[in-house]
Amino acid sequence: MKLICCTAMVVLASAVALSQTPKSGALLTITNGSSVNLKIYDSQIHTGTVRTSGCDLVPTDAYVLQGGAPTGCDSGDAFETGSGAGVTGTATLGNFTITTQYLCVSTGCGAGSNTTMCETSGNTGSVCIDGNTAGASVDTGFLTVKNNGADFNGTITLTGTSTTTGGFCPASSPVTDSFTGTLAGGASRTFALSQDSSNCGGFNAAQTLTLTANQPSTASFGKDDYVIKPLNSAAGDTLDVLPVPVPAGPTGSEQSPAASSLTFSAGSHFLPTTYGCIPYADFSAPNNPVCVELHLMPGGPSNGNYLYTATNDFNIDKNSLAGGIGGPSFLGHHGVPCPDSGFDINIFFTYTAPSATFGDPLKGGGSGTGSCWVAAFDPNAAAIPTGTTFSSFTGFQSPVSDTDLNLVKSGSGVPLIWTYFSSPGVPITDLGLCASINAPTSSACPVPVVPATSSHWVFVGTIVTPCMIDNTPNTATDTTVAAGSSSLQNFGNGTYQYNLKTQKGATGCFDAVLIFDTGLTLFPANFKYTK
């Protein structure tokens, strides 16, 4: 599913500790710098047997590298030994089969023997478990990559940041085990992060994206990805993307929220009001749907203050939501880590119902990006029929073009026309105008909305942008400003017009920006001043 959010004046929280929450799991990256660039987390590699560890009670059939415990607590030898045979998970990504196995080599593990198990020689790490030496570690998680295709020449890396260091755990964090060279077709390599990986507090692995204005940057996880395309970021800006898997409870519970606010306990996870989180196929197992919350952390000179569009691309878990979804939403919360319990922004824009493959485009746009985001739906809404597209916003309409550069004489007016819906066939008919806004958040209008009877509002502004379409340079750096004193015209049935008043004598290019009370922020059209 593709979930797109366009955000204005982004302010994100700095990195936070997630010691008692579900972890992303260790990250495996396979790349040759050109055609192969694959990434998958330990939380996406499945054993096929859903169980709960004795320390965090969160059901999963993944996380083998951290002892089957999503939060990283020490689950004990009952999981680690698997009656002496170990516990194994598998996944396929591209031409590679990925196997995770928690091994125990000591006779005290059950049927095991006094042997030694090590990662492949030539890796940058040097992890071995030793059943012959007193006091040595006798169990840990290993990950093996098998090449099922042609000879592969590139780099394979296993990495993670643990909350515990020292002893059998890495002496410092993050820790990386990698190999650069040729992995022949049919050959395998084995990697490990610590001498006893279930004792290290779990592993997180955020992906750091280097941002370039008007260029997409991608964080991949399994068959899913998060793509961001900033409009006006600065050189040196970065964004850390951390997917946090959150169990939705037994199959069906994600469709029947039991609380008015999101909670996380004993494997239950619910969203505000009637919303349920959408489980990802890659992270879920039969009878164990798992949602994914995206924790976003900015870096660089802008500190997240830029406009952007983003795509969250994933497949819905068809085991739990085989009938599709209604009321698609993209919920966020400012300045908080994931998992969260206070989502208060909905930046949904458009959704096309999936085909039988469950690869579905769900798009949105938002203002004042927070740290935590989740794809959600309304279980009380009828599912959108296959192949049908629903958009909450349609515009700008003629005479403005959203695909071509719009030429406008400075000082003249520009009619911005759009329609606005809350759900299919249900227009928002009481939209009012907010004359100013406290960026970066749009959760409240600081001045009276006109008309005062409106329960919904929109702020109309402009932002100076490069003349991207005809490559005309524009060095101005003005931020979003109010578009003028024009009134908002309501033509009924969700159709509105705002006559944007441009600045006399202005040059260069700008985008018109709409920020709605839900947090939805859109800047669909680019304009260039003419004499």
C-alpha positions in Angstrom: 0.0 0.0 0.0 1.3 3.5 -0.8 0.7 6.0 1.9 1.8 9.5 1.0 2.1 12.5 3.3 3.0 16.0 2.3 4.1 17.9 5.4 4.7 21.5 6.2 7.1 23.1 8.7 8.2 19.7 10.0 9.4 19.5 13.6 10.3 16.1 14.8 11.6 14.8 18.1 15.2 14.0 18.5 16.2 10.3 19.1 14.7 8.7 22.1 15.2 5.5 24.0 12.8 2.8 23.3 14.0 0.3 25.9 10.7 -1.0 27.0 8.9 -0.9 23.7 8.9 -3.3 20.7 12.1 -3.0 18.7 12.6 -2.9 14.9 15.0 -5.9 15.3 18.5 -6.1 13.8 18.7 -4.9 10.1 20.1 -7.0 7.3 21.3 -4.9 4.2 22.3 -6.5 0.9 23.7 -4.1 -1.7 26.0 -3.8 -4.6 25.6 -0.1 -5.0 23.4 -0.3 -8.1 20.7 -2.9 -8.9 20.6 -4.8 -5.6 19.6 -2.8 -2.5 17.6 -5.1 -0.1 16.8 -4.6 3.5 14.9 -6.7 6.0 14.5 -6.6 9.8 14.6 -9.5 12.3 11.0 -8.7 13.0 10.1 -9.7 9.4 11.7 -13.1 9.4 9.1 -15.6 10.6 9.4 -19.0 12.4 5.7 -19.9 11.7 4.9 -20.5 15.3 3.4 -17.6 17.2 4.4 -17.6 20.9 4.8 -15.2 23.8 8.1 -14.9 25.7 8.0 -15.2 29.4 9.1 -11.7 29.9 7.1 -9.3 27.8 3.9 -11.3 26.8 3.9 -9.9 23.3 2.9 -12.5 20.7 5.2 -13.0 17.8 6.7 -15.6 15.5 9.7 -13.5 14.7 12.7 -11.8 16.5 14.8 -15.0 16.6 18.0 -12.9 16.9 16.8 -11.4 20.2 15.3 -14.6 21.7 11.8 -14.2 20.4 11.1 -11.2 22.6 9.9 -8.0 20.7 11.0 -5.7 23.6 14.3 -7.4 23.9 13.9 -8.8 27.4 15.7 -12.1 28.1 13.2 -14.8 27.3 15.1 -17.6 28.9 16.4 -21.0 27.6 13.0 -22.4 26.9 12.9 -20.4 23.7 16.6 -20.3 23.0 17.2 -24.0 22.9 14.1 -25.3 21.2 14.7 -28.8 22.8 18.3 -28.6 21.7 17.5 -28.0 18.0 17.3 -24.2 18.2 14.5 -22.0 16.8 14.6 -21.0 13.1 12.9 -18.3 11.1 13.1 -17.9 7.3 12.3 -15.2 4.7 12.9 -14.7 1.0 14.0 -11.3 -0.4 15.0 -11.0 -4.0 17.3 -13.9 -4.9 18.2 -14.5 -1.3 16.9 -16.9 1.4 17.5 -15.5 4.9 17.5 -17.8 7.9 17.7 -16.8 11.5 18.5 -19.5 14.1 19.0 -19.3 17.8 21.5 -22.1 18.6 22.6 -23.8 21.7 25.7 -26.0 21.6 26.0 -27.1 25.2 24.8 -30.5 26.5 22.9 -28.5 29.0 20.7 -27.3 26.2 19.1 -30.7 25.7 20.0 -32.7 22.6 23.0 -30.5 21.7 26.6 -31.6 21.9 29.8 -29.9 23.1 30.6 -28.1 19.8 31.5 -24.6 18.7 29.3 -22.5 16.3 30.8 -19.4 14.6 29.9 -16.8 12.0 31.6 -17.2 8.6 35.3 -16.5 8.5 36.1 -13.3 6.7 33.3 -11.3 8.2 34.1 -8.1 10.2 32.8 -9.7 13.4 34.1 -12.6 15.3 31.2 -14.2 17.2 31.4 -17.8 18.3 29.5 -19.8 20.9 31.5 -22.4 22.6 30.2 -25.5 24.3 33.6 -26.8 25.3 34.9 -23.9 27.4 33.6 -23.2 30.9 32.1 -19.8 31.4 31.8 -19.2 27.6 28.5 -18.3 25.9 26.7 -21.4 24.7 23.7 -19.8 22.8 23.1 -16.9 20.5 21.3 -15.9 17.4 22.9 -16.3 13.9 21.6 -15.1 10.6 22.5 -16.9 7.3 22.2 -15.4 3.8 22.0 -17.9 0.9 22.3 -16.7 -2.7 19.8 -18.5 -4.9 20.8 -16.5 -8.0 23.9 -15.7 -10.0 27.1 -14.8 -8.3 26.7 -11.7 -6.2 29.4 -9.1 -5.7 28.7 -6.5 -3.1 28.3 -5.9 0.7 26.1 -7.8 3.2 25.7 -6.2 6.6 23.9 -7.1 9.8 23.5 -4.1 12.2 21.7 -3.1 15.3 21.8 -0.8 18.4 21.4 -2.6 21.7 20.3 -1.2 25.0 22.8 -3.4 26.9 26.6 -3.4 26.4 29.3 -5.5 28.0 29.5 -9.1 29.1 28.3 -11.3 26.3 26.8 -8.2 24.5 28.7 -5.9 22.2 31.1 -3.6 24.1 29.6 -0.6 22.2 26.6 0.1 20.1 25.7 0.2 17.3 27.3 -3.0 16.3 27.9 -4.2 12.7 28.9 -7.5 11.2 29.5 -7.3 7.4 31.2 -9.0 4.4 32.3 -7.4 1.2 33.1 -9.6 -1.8 31.6 -12.3 -3.9 28.9 -14.7 -2.7 28.6 -17.3 -5.4 25.3 -18.7 -6.5 24.2 -21.4 -4.1 26.7 -20.3 -1.4 25.8 -18.9 2.1 27.3 -16.7 4.7 26.5 -16.5 8.4 26.4 -13.4 10.6 26.0 -12.5 14.3 25.9 -9.5 16.5 26.8 -10.8 20.0 27.8 -13.8 22.1 24.3 -14.0 23.6 21.9 -11.8 21.7 18.8 -12.4 23.8 20.6 -10.7 26.7 21.3 -7.4 25.0 17.9 -5.6 25.4 16.9 -6.1 21.8 18.1 -4.3 18.7 16.9 -1.2 16.9 18.2 -0.1 13.5 17.0 3.3 12.3 17.8 4.0 8.6 19.4 7.5 8.0 18.3 9.1 4.8 20.3 12.0 3.3 17.8 14.5 2.0 18.2 16.5 -1.2 15.5 19.0 -2.3 13.2 17.7 -5.0 14.8 14.2 -4.9 13.3 11.1 -3.3 15.1 9.2 -0.5 14.0 5.7 0.5 14.1 3.6 3.7 13.3 0.0 2.8 12.2 -2.9 5.1 11.4 -6.2 3.5 8.9 -5.5 0.6 7.9 -2.3 2.3 9.4 1.2 2.1 9.1 4.8 3.2 10.0 7.4 0.6 10.4 11.1 1.3 10.8 13.9 -1.3 11.4 17.3 0.4 10.5 20.5 -1.4 12.8 22.9 0.4 15.2 21.0 2.6 18.8 22.3 3.0 22.1 20.7 2.2 23.1 18.4 5.1 19.5 17.6 6.2 18.9 14.0 7.2 16.0 11.9 8.5 16.1 8.7 10.6 13.3 6.3 9.9 12.6 3.6 12.5 9.8 1.1 11.9 8.3 -0.1 15.2 6.2 -3.2 14.9 3.2 -3.2 17.2 1.0 -6.3 17.6 -2.7 -5.6 16.9 -3.9 -8.5 19.1 -5.6 -11.7 17.9 -7.1 -11.7 14.4 -10.2 -9.5 14.4 -9.3 -7.3 17.3 -7.7 -4.7 15.0 -11.3 -4.3 13.7 -12.9 -3.9 17.1 -11.2 -1.2 19.2 -11.9 -1.7 22.8 -10.9 1.7 24.2 -11.3 5.3 23.3 -7.6 5.9 23.3 -4.7 3.8 22.0 -3.3 1.4 24.6 -0.5 -1.2 24.5 -0.7 -4.0 26.9 -0.8 -7.8 26.7 -0.6 -7.6 22.9 -3.5 -5.2 22.4 -3.1 -2.0 20.4 -5.9 0.3 19.6 -6.2 3.7 18.0 -8.3 6.8 18.9 -12.1 6.8 18.6 -13.1 4.0 16.2 -9.8 3.7 14.3 -7.8 0.5 14.0 -4.3 0.2 12.8 -3.6 -1.5 9.5 -1.5 -4.6 9.8 1.5 -5.1 7.4 1.7 -8.5 5.7 5.5 -8.6 6.1 5.4 -8.2 9.8 2.3 -10.3 10.5 1.7 -14.0 11.0 -1.6 -16.0 10.7 -3.8 -15.1 13.6 -1.2 -12.5 14.7 -1.6 -9.2 12.8 1.1 -6.7 13.4 0.9 -3.0 12.6 3.9 -0.7 12.0 4.4 2.8 13.5 7.1 4.9 11.9 9.3 6.9 14.2 10.9 9.9 12.3 13.8 11.8 13.7 15.4 14.8 11.8 18.9 16.0 11.6 20.8 18.7 9.8 20.5 22.5 9.6 16.7 22.6 8.9 15.9 20.4 11.9 12.9 19.1 10.0 11.5 22.5 9.0 10.6 21.8 5.4 7.8 20.9 3.1 7.8 17.4 1.7 5.8 14.5 0.2 6.3 11.0 1.4 5.1 7.5 0.5 4.6 4.7 2.9 4.5 1.6 0.6 3.3 -1.7 2.1 0.8 -4.6 1.7 -2.2 -5.1 4.0 -2.2 -8.3 5.9 -4.9 -10.3 4.0 -5.2 -12.8 6.8 -6.8 -10.2 9.0 -8.3 -7.7 6.6 -9.2 -9.8 3.6 -12.2 -7.6 2.8 -10.2 -4.4 2.4 -10.7 -1.3 4.5 -13.0 1.7 4.8 -12.2 5.1 6.2 -8.4 5.0 5.4 -6.4 7.4 7.5 -2.8 8.4 8.2 -2.5 9.4 11.9 0.3 11.2 13.6 1.4 12.8 16.8 4.0 15.5 17.4 7.2 15.0 19.3 6.6 11.6 20.7 8.3 8.2 20.2 6.6 5.1 18.9 4.5 3.2 19.9 2.1 6.1 20.8 -1.2 6.6 22.5 -2.2 10.1 21.5 -2.6 10.3 17.7 -4.3 13.7 17.1 -3.6 14.4 13.4 -5.1 12.8 10.3 -3.4 13.7 7.1 -5.3 11.3 4.8 -5.5 12.4 1.1 -6.4 9.6 -1.3 -6.8 5.8 -1.5 -7.3 3.3 -4.3 -8.8 0.0 -3.1 -6.4 -3.0 -3.7 -6.5 -5.8 -6.1 -6.2 -9.4 -5.0 -2.4 -8.9 -4.6 -3.1 -6.5 -1.7 -0.6 -4.0 -3.0 -2.7 -0.9 -2.4 -2.0 2.8 -2.9 -3.0 4.9 0.1 -2.0 8.5 -0.1 -2.2 11.5 2.3 -0.8 14.9 3.1 0.0 16.6 6.3 1.2 19.6 8.2 3.4 19.8 11.3 4.8 16.3 11.1 5.2 14.6 14.5 7.6 11.9 15.5 5.2 8.9 15.2 2.9 7.9 12.3 0.6 5.0 11.6 -1.7 3.9 8.8 -5.2 3.3 10.1 -8.8 2.7 9.0 -12.3 2.9 10.4 -13.8 -0.6 11.1 -17.3 0.9 11.1 -17.0 2.3 7.5 -17.8 0.2 4.5 -14.8 -1.1 2.6 -13.9 0.9 -0.5 -14.7 -1.3 -3.6 -11.7 -2.8 -5.5 -10.3 -0.4 -8.1 -12.2 2.6 -6.7 -10.4 5.7 -5.7 -11.5 8.0 -2.9 -9.8 11.4 -2.4 -10.6 13.8 0.5 -9.3 16.7 -1.7 -9.7 17.3 -5.4 -7.9 20.4 -6.8 -6.7 22.7 -7.7 -9.3 22.9 -10.5 -9.2 25.0 -13.7 -7.9 27.5 -14.4 -5.0 26.4 -12.2 -2.9 23.4 -13.3 -1.3 21.0 -10.9 1.0 19.6 -13.6 2.2 22.6 -15.6 3.9 25.8 -14.4 1.2 28.4 -13.8 2.2 31.9 -15.1 0.7 34.8 -13.1 1.2 38.5 -13.2 2.4 39.9 -9.9 -0.3 41.7 -8.0 -3.1 39.8 -9.7 -5.5 37.4 -8.2 -5.5 33.6 -8.7 -8.7 31.6 -8.2 -7.9 28.4 -6.1 -10.8 26.0 -6.5 -11.1 22.6 -4.8 -13.5 20.1 -3.3 -13.2 18.5 0.2 -14.8 15.3 1.5 -14.7 13.4 4.8 -15.6 10.0 3.3 -16.9 8.7 -0.1 -20.0 10.7 -1.0 -19.9 12.9 2.1 -18.7 16.4 1.4 -17.5 18.8 4.1 -19.9 21.7 3.7 -19.0 24.0 6.7 -15.3 24.7 6.0 -14.2 28.1 7.4 -11.1 30.3 6.8 -8.3 30.5 9.4 -6.4 33.8 8.7 -3.2 32.8 10.4 -1.6 29.7 11.8 1.1 28.8 14.4 3.5 26.7 12.3 4.5 23.9 12.5 1.4 22.6 14.1 -2.1 23.1 12.7 -4.0 21.5 15.6 -5.6 24.9 16.4 -6.4 28.1 14.7 -5.1 31.0 16.9 -7.7 33.5 15.5 -11.5 33.3 15.1 -12.5 31.1 12.1 -14.8 32.8 9.6 -17.6 32.0 9.6 -17.7 31.3 13.4 -20.2 28.5 12.9 -17.6 26.4 11.0 -16.4 23.2 12.7 -13.7 22.7 10.0 -11.2 25.3 8.7 -8.4 25.8 6.2 -5.4 28.2 6.1 -4.3 29.4 2.7 -0.7 30.5 2.3 2.2 30.7 -0.1 5.8 29.5 0.0 8.6 30.7 -2.2 10.1 27.8 -4.1 12.6 27.2 -6.9 11.3 27.5 -10.4 11.6 23.8 -10.8 9.7 23.2 -14.1 11.7 25.6 -16.3 14.9 25.5 -14.2 14.8 29.3 -13.5 16.8 29.9 -10.4 15.1 31.4 -7.3 17.3 32.1 -4.3 14.6 33.5 -2.0 14.0 31.6 1.2 10.7 33.0 2.5 8.7 30.6 4.6 5.0 30.0 4.3 3.0 33.3 4.7 -0.7 34.0 4.6 -2.1 34.4 1.1 -4.0 37.7 1.7 -7.3 39.0 3.0 -9.5 37.3 0.5 -12.6 35.5 1.8 -13.3 31.8 1.3 -16.3 31.2 -1.0 -18.5 28.2 -0.3 -20.4 26.9 -3.4 -21.9 23.9 -1.6 -21.4 20.2 -1.9 -17.8 20.5 -0.7 -16.6 23.0 -3.4 -14.7 26.1 -2.3 -12.8 29.0 -3.9 -10.2 31.3 -2.5 -8.9 34.2 -4.6 -5.2 34.2 -3.8 -3.8 37.8 -3.9 -0.3 37.9 -5.2 2.4 40.4 -4.3 3.0 43.4 -6.5 6.5 43.5 -8.0 7.3 39.9 -6.9 9.5 37.7 -9.0 10.4 34.1 -9.1 8.2 31.2 -8.2 5.9 30.0 -5.3 3.6 27.2 -4.3 0.1 27.8 -2.9 -0.3 25.9 0.4 -3.5 24.7 2.1 -3.3 23.6 5.7 -6.5 22.0 7.1 -7.6 21.6 10.8 -6.9 17.8 10.5 -3.3 18.4 9.8 -3.7 17.7 6.0 -1.3 20.0 4.1 -1.2 20.3 0.4 0.8 22.3 -2.1 -0.3 20.9 -5.5 0.5 23.8 -7.9 3.6 25.8 -8.8 3.4 29.4 -10.0 5.8 31.8 -11.7 5.5 35.6 -11.7 5.6 37.3 -15.0 5.9 41.0 -15.8 
